[in-house]
Amino acid sequence: MVVILNSYMDKTTDSHDTQLSVACLLLSVAEADEILEKQEIDTIQDILEDFFSIAENDALKLLVEAQDIMKNATGLFEFGQHLNLVFNHEERLDFISCVFEVAYADGDLHYLEHHTVTKIANILNINREDILSSKAEIEKYLD
């Protein structure tokens, strides 16, 4: 965790730190209702593979590393702050859609998952209209 926090302070855009930040935030949504389901893990893995164009094995390693980091994490701000430094507005909007995809992966948007999505969106400085638009887009996609 110290390595990641130092990179935020140095404002480096190391892709591994970015990938870890994304994985940690997605995992926080999946674990928000305290039930981590296989569909959620599979969705996170798919997102990591697609979002970063990485191999399945690399996505799995990243997910395991993120799970270890999240065991000791005290919040989400540092992960979101890193993404604010390296993602432009469009990339943050794309990412919030991915966050909603994880929240809906088990077929139900639990209120704790929704709360976590909202926290992440606020950290990423995404306005309410864009949050609602991303949510509607994912809901439409899933219907």
HELIX and SHEET records of a PDB file:
HELIX    1   1 VAL A    2  ASP A   10  1                                   9    
HELIX    2   2 SER A   15  ALA A   30  1                                  16    
HELIX    3   3 LYS A   38  PHE A   52  1                                  15    
HELIX    4   4 GLU A   56  ASN A   72  1                                  17    
HELIX    5   5 PHE A   77  VAL A   86  1                                  10    
HELIX    6   6 HIS A   89  ALA A  103  1                                  15    
HELIX    7   7 TYR A  111  ILE A  123  1                                  13    
HELIX    8   8 ARG A  128  LEU A  142  1                                  15    
END                                                                             
